[in-house]
């Protein structure tokens, strides 16, 4: 089945640093990738939609300058949390789909802890 | 606007008992509907999906769901619960007619299976 790899799975860093999270589709071409954020014991909230080769579409309330998304190829999207602060600590999950009508396949998530 | 409601944040059943997790959607156009399962510190795994074909959808691990337009529901069932079914379950919807493929998630239901 379709596999999406997300790396790293867990990262701890100091406040003020930037952190990059990678999302790769291993066995299919992902025309669209999505980035979600999940707070403890809560549901997933869409942050942005990323189409290969174009700028990401951010949801209302998500700072595009803080959460930089790059989707340079059909198999890789990256989310960079810039100048991270403790309130950015969360579980970030990416998903990828090969096209319209196709299901999203999720990565295993990245737990980000900002000290 | 589209929304997904999951009734019951926690459901507890005995091993071997029927599992019923409820999901209702709110949308002017019947969306595509999905059920995902999430184990601790992991991403989401697709259980099944409804994409306007058969209203009774069979998924993995013995789960199935029935789309009922008149009730705007897509409840998830399994005849006999297994200990390994204990997890968080999310119902989700997407609006294919608008081209917006991002998923709107319900708040999730935590399933506990008692021995």
Interface residues (C-beta under 8 A of the other chain):
Chain A: X4 X6 X9 X32 X34 X42 X43 X44 X45 X46 X49 X91 X93 X95 X97 X100 X101 X103 X104 X105 X106 X107 X108 X109 X111
Chain B: X32 X34 X36 X41 X42 X43 X44 X45 X46 X49 X51 X90 X96 X99 X101 X102 X103 X104 X105 X106 X107 X108
